[in-house]
């Protein structure tokens, strides 16, 4: 699902690509391939003054380890305790998100006595950020104002489809030789190159969102190399990626309705009405008006959806979004809306890189329909139930209908060879719906699921919930996971522990809404 989106009827079907099988396991060689140790240098930021950086080399094609090499950028907060528990590799999600500052965030957010026991290692996955080469298929692809995402007529659909096809062609033109090596399996094998470069027999792993899938694939390929693993906001590996995105459309619509209901409960502040259905009607009226006259020449209907989508990831944005909605609907004041767009959704070169990697990974990972008629049918069916962002998300993923390389077969991540893995999942998470946490709990024998009951945010640990963070700290310190002692109902029936959600925001926090505590990018 997109952080922001953009991107028809094509005559006939797009020819299907060949599917390449991916081995489900990969035993380490004896002796192991050598990897040069990283040379760490200070790369302090104001927020993380102890951050160190380095690079390692990895094969572009792991089946040809002596062939072309790529560079992976790393970061580190070194352990300070007398006894180290080894490296803790951290990943914020994506695919396409940079992880270099993630090391600083995790080390600063864990209890000091726990963080001190680990070398916290961030990394930019292949193609991302400071890793080389870094992908940027079509700079400015999301520049406003984009075509309306809702294809009410044939011309609008064709325009959006042509944009998506042009993006796929641009990626092929610039990075054709790289694209077949951009899947999650290749990225997971990079993690083992990093492990070897660090001189570690095993790694600890902590991944959010898409990072949970990356971690599960690594654990399948190298189960004997996993010491501990935390997966927060869990991707359902049975749904990657076409079905997962359709499921997200339903979940984000539900989360958008939750936001509108919150606005209705605070009518005294926002003056948009007390009936959630009528508040929703006013939001769609705003969308229709922006289709005719984009705000400040920047915010049309597609950009409006981009702006409000972050509210589905993190309710800390709700007050800011409600203020923008109120100002536009009640006073015809576009300034707060434009400001919200610029702070939450406007694209920059980092986003161009992130989206290029997102498409490269997801289009390569698994099969997507090559007949646009399938997309057309499925997205209109979902839109009828969930109109908020279904078509916006369809165009975000539409380059996969034209992707120039074939898809791999996703590994089956079921695993009975791991130590206990700790999972975290909010029941109302839109980006990675609740079923993903349950599915992975069943797939990873001995794993433990901690549920945030009633929570709708994404990436829920180290974000202010003391109950969740207590389970996380205990596991990283001791390896102990909670175990269900009785059969419950609802979410508790699937959970080993249940934590209450943190309170919803107050309108009084409108001008002090915090940014996401960690990137909850696309999954």
Secondary structure, DSSP 8 states (H G I E B T S, - for coil): --SS------SS------EE---S-----SS---------EE---SS-TT-EEEEEEEESSTT-TTS-EEEEEEEEE---SSS---EEEEE--TTT---TTHHHHHHHHS-HHHHTTSEEEEEE-TTSTTSBS---SSTTTT-SS---SS--SHHHHHHHHHHHHHHHHHHHHHHTTTGGG-SHHHHHHHHHHHHHHHT-SSEEEEEETHHHHHHHHHHHHTGGGEEEEEEES---TTSTTHHHHHHHHHHHHHHHHHHHHHHHHTHHHH-S-S-HHHHHHHHHHHHHHHHHS-BTTTB-HHHHHHHHHHHHH-GGGHHHHHHHHHHHHHH---HHHHHHHHHHT---HHHHHHHHHHHHHHHHHS---SSHHHHHHHHHHHHHH-TTTHHHHHHHHGGGGG-SS-EE------BSSS--EEEEEETT-STT-THHHHHHHHHBTT-EEEEEET---SS-TTSS-HHHHHHHHHHHHH-------S--SGGGGT-SEEEE------GGGGGG----SS-----
